[in-house]
Amino acid sequence: MVLEIGGELVVYLVACAVGVSIGISSAMTPPRGLGVIVTVVSVIMTGGIVATGFFLGAEAPWVGPVFILAAISMRVVAGAIELARYPALSGESFLLRSMLVLFPRRARIPTDESTTRR
């Protein structure tokens, strides 16, 4: 038995903390030149959580779902906060900005060619 009583909670708390850090780092715009480093560190941390999940197996079966839930929820929250920096979205509600993070859309800007077609 790898985990003693209370050890399972520690594993879940660590998985949640790593998920939160991955979610925040993936939502924020990194400074110029650090994007690759942030991506590599995120992949390494995710690999560590996956390896931990395989290592612990049935003793802590919720490591993966806890990590994914924490990462996705923090990605949405941090992304919505990041969108509030834009003047066009600063007056919008948090819920709308969260929906824009979850379901991004590309803006279609009409060009002169598309408006002059006959």
C-alpha angles and dihedrals in degrees: 000000000000096000124056124200108304093014092099090060090053091052091051092047091051091048090050092048092050090047091052092050092048091049093050095045092049093050100048124077106244121221116269112287097016098083094093093047092050090049093049092048091048092051092048092050092048090050089052091054091048091049090048090051091052092045095050095039112164094005092072107016096165098061093102098045092045090051094047094046092050093046096048095044093049090045089057095044095046092043091052090050090049091052090055088071091070112089093223092056101034093094095047123101122263090243093057092048089049090053089050089054093048095043109026118193129198115232114236111217114194115234128208090256094056093049095048097052116121 
